């Protein structure tokens, strides 16, 4: 019996016995985890220790950046609102009353924070504005609400531009 005949027979067994497929997948996943996933996780662990980052950063730098900077920036904004002492000179209003000298700066920080949150949740946004439509030939077509998506992207871009422009001003 050659290998292709054995594979065909195995496919027939899985088709006839659905529980066999579940058992097969269970063991396949366990073996895959032992031989592939665990050694990679160990390698990435040591890379993070010695380099400060691992190879997975190169796969999606966008994901790494958002997950690395979002929470510290949220903490910075929260801390600034609570204990903020100063702001960059261009945002300081000496004529303001009730300790609102840096209100414009706080509004800018909130826009940037919102942009980071929107980037973090962008995949969920994309899925919520997709609409499935079927064409004449029965093929599935994904339609997208472009007006809302453009507005969403515009707000994100505005927040990122503000972040880049005022990066040196994030101090307290």
C-alpha positions as a Python dict, from the first residue, in 0.01 Angstrom:
ca = {
    (1, 'X'): (0, 0, 0),
    (2, 'X'): (155, 330, -102),
    (3, 'X'): (128, 659, 86),
    (4, 'X'): (-138, 821, -134),
    (5, 'X'): (-364, 518, -94),
    (6, 'X'): (-318, 539, 282),
    (7, 'X'): (-404, 910, 276),
    (8, 'X'): (-718, 839, 72),
    (9, 'X'): (-821, 571, 316),
    (10, 'X'): (-758, 807, 610),
    (11, 'X'): (-972, 1077, 442),
    (12, 'X'): (-1250, 821, 401),
    (13, 'X'): (-1229, 730, 770),
    (14, 'X'): (-1249, 1093, 876),
    (15, 'X'): (-1549, 1145, 648),
    (16, 'X'): (-1728, 839, 784),
    (17, 'X'): (-1636, 890, 1148),
    (18, 'X'): (-1653, 1260, 1253),
    (19, 'X'): (-1532, 1174, 1604),
    (20, 'X'): (-1215, 1036, 1452),
    (21, 'X'): (-1149, 1379, 1305),
    (22, 'X'): (-1184, 1541, 1648),
    (23, 'X'): (-945, 1290, 1802),
    (24, 'X'): (-699, 1335, 1515),
    (25, 'X'): (-709, 1715, 1545),
    (26, 'X'): (-666, 1696, 1922),
    (27, 'X'): (-346, 1493, 1893),
    (28, 'X'): (-225, 1688, 1590),
    (29, 'X'): (-252, 2017, 1783),
    (30, 'X'): (-76, 1873, 2088),
    (31, 'X'): (210, 1735, 1881),
    (32, 'X'): (235, 2057, 1682),
    (33, 'X'): (250, 2259, 2004),
    (34, 'X'): (525, 2039, 2149),
    (35, 'X'): (748, 2031, 1842),
    (36, 'X'): (687, 2375, 1690),
    (37, 'X'): (517, 2626, 1917),
    (38, 'X'): (705, 2570, 2242),
    (39, 'X'): (1056, 2591, 2087),
    (40, 'X'): (957, 2913, 1904),
    (41, 'X'): (816, 3064, 2223),
    (42, 'X'): (1140, 2981, 2405),
    (43, 'X'): (1346, 3138, 2125),
    (44, 'X'): (1130, 3455, 2131),
    (45, 'X'): (1154, 3469, 2511),
    (46, 'X'): (1535, 3485, 2494),
    (47, 'X'): (1521, 3737, 2210),
    (48, 'X'): (1304, 3964, 2424),
    (49, 'X'): (1551, 3931, 2711),
    (50, 'X'): (1866, 4003, 2508),
    (51, 'X'): (1737, 4235, 2233),
    (52, 'X'): (1430, 4387, 2397),
    (53, 'X'): (1205, 4262, 2115),
    (54, 'X'): (1156, 3940, 1923),
    (55, 'X'): (1114, 3831, 1562),
    (56, 'X'): (735, 3866, 1580),
    (57, 'X'): (776, 4246, 1578),
    (58, 'X'): (884, 4229, 1214),
    (59, 'X'): (562, 4049, 1121),
    (60, 'X'): (345, 4343, 1222),
    (61, 'X'): (519, 4650, 1353),
    (62, 'X'): (186, 4833, 1356),
    (63, 'X'): (45, 4581, 1607),
    (64, 'X'): (359, 4597, 1821),
    (65, 'X'): (363, 4977, 1824),
    (66, 'X'): (-3, 5013, 1920),
    (67, 'X'): (14, 4748, 2191),
    (68, 'X'): (335, 4895, 2329),
    (69, 'X'): (244, 5264, 2336),
    (70, 'X'): (-133, 5272, 2391),
    (71, 'X'): (-152, 5189, 2762),
    (72, 'X'): (141, 5409, 2872),
    (73, 'X'): (-7, 5698, 2673),
    (74, 'X'): (-349, 5644, 2833),
    (75, 'X'): (-176, 5649, 3172),
    (76, 'X'): (8, 5968, 3077),
    (77, 'X'): (-319, 6142, 2980),
    (78, 'X'): (-498, 6022, 3294),
    (79, 'X'): (-208, 6129, 3513),
    (80, 'X'): (-182, 6463, 3336),
    (81, 'X'): (-550, 6536, 3389),
    (82, 'X'): (-513, 6453, 3757),
    (83, 'X'): (-174, 6608, 3839),
    (84, 'X'): (-75, 6806, 3530),
    (85, 'X'): (155, 7092, 3619),
    (86, 'X'): (256, 7239, 3287),
    (87, 'X'): (218, 7216, 2915),
    (88, 'X'): (410, 7330, 2607),
    (89, 'X'): (419, 7709, 2579),
    (90, 'X'): (211, 7726, 2263),
    (91, 'X'): (-85, 7574, 2453),
    (92, 'X'): (-55, 7780, 2771),
    (93, 'X'): (-331, 8037, 2815),
    (94, 'X'): (-234, 8291, 3081),
    (95, 'X'): (-579, 8453, 3072),
    (96, 'X'): (-767, 8131, 3159),
    (97, 'X'): (-949, 8094, 3489),
    (98, 'X'): (-1020, 7798, 3717),
    (99, 'X'): (-691, 7620, 3643),
    (100, 'X'): (-776, 7577, 3273),
    (101, 'X'): (-449, 7720, 3145),
    (102, 'X'): (-372, 7404, 2950),
    (103, 'X'): (-723, 7306, 2838),
    (104, 'X'): (-623, 7313, 2470),
    (105, 'X'): (-333, 7077, 2548),
    (106, 'X'): (-568, 6837, 2729),
    (107, 'X'): (-803, 6838, 2428),
    (108, 'X'): (-510, 6757, 2200),
    (109, 'X'): (-403, 6469, 2428),
    (110, 'X'): (-758, 6334, 2422),
    (111, 'X'): (-762, 6340, 2040),
    (112, 'X'): (-436, 6146, 2029),
    (113, 'X'): (-564, 5900, 2289),
    (114, 'X'): (-881, 5850, 2084),
    (115, 'X'): (-671, 5786, 1771),
    (116, 'X'): (-470, 5517, 1953),
    (117, 'X'): (-792, 5357, 2079),
    (118, 'X'): (-937, 5363, 1728),
    (119, 'X'): (-622, 5203, 1586),
    (120, 'X'): (-636, 4938, 1856),
    (121, 'X'): (-998, 4857, 1768),
    (122, 'X'): (-960, 4902, 1390),
    (123, 'X'): (-1018, 4536, 1302),
    (124, 'X'): (-1347, 4535, 1493),
    (125, 'X'): (-1447, 4857, 1316),
    (126, 'X'): (-1370, 4710, 975),
    (127, 'X'): (-1580, 4402, 1046),
    (128, 'X'): (-1874, 4608, 1174),
    (129, 'X'): (-1894, 4817, 855),
    (130, 'X'): (-1856, 4536, 606),
    (131, 'X'): (-2169, 4419, 435),
    (132, 'X'): (-2197, 4088, 256),
    (133, 'X'): (-2372, 4107, -79),
    (134, 'X'): (-2416, 3833, -336),
    (135, 'X'): (-2363, 3911, -702),
    (136, 'X'): (-2562, 3781, -1000),
    (137, 'X'): (-2337, 3478, -1029),
    (138, 'X'): (-2386, 3393, -660),
    (139, 'X'): (-2034, 3500, -565),
    (140, 'X'): (-1990, 3663, -227),
    (141, 'X'): (-1889, 4031, -244),
    (142, 'X'): (-1772, 4228, 59),
    (143, 'X'): (-1895, 4587, 53),
    (144, 'X'): (-1762, 4850, 283),
    (145, 'X'): (-1926, 5167, 413),
    (146, 'X'): (-1663, 5399, 267),
    (147, 'X'): (-1793, 5726, 413),
    (148, 'X'): (-1771, 5601, 770),
    (149, 'X'): (-1439, 5431, 700),
    (150, 'X'): (-1293, 5750, 553),
    (151, 'X'): (-1407, 5953, 854),
    (152, 'X'): (-1264, 5688, 1086),
    (153, 'X'): (-931, 5692, 900),
    (154, 'X'): (-927, 6074, 895),
    (155, 'X'): (-964, 6088, 1275),
    (156, 'X'): (-688, 5833, 1319),
    (157, 'X'): (-458, 6023, 1083),
    (158, 'X'): (-529, 6351, 1260),
    (159, 'X'): (-440, 6195, 1596),
    (160, 'X'): (-120, 6040, 1463),
    (161, 'X'): (-17, 6369, 1299),
    (162, 'X'): (-70, 6548, 1631),
    (163, 'X'): (130, 6276, 1808),
    (164, 'X'): (421, 6317, 1566),
    (165, 'X'): (409, 6697, 1578),
    (166, 'X'): (400, 6726, 1957),
    (167, 'X'): (608, 6422, 2058),
    (168, 'X'): (862, 6636, 2243),
    (169, 'X'): (584, 6791, 2452),
    (170, 'X'): (479, 6475, 2633),
    (171, 'X'): (628, 6553, 2969),
    (172, 'X'): (493, 6651, 3305),
}
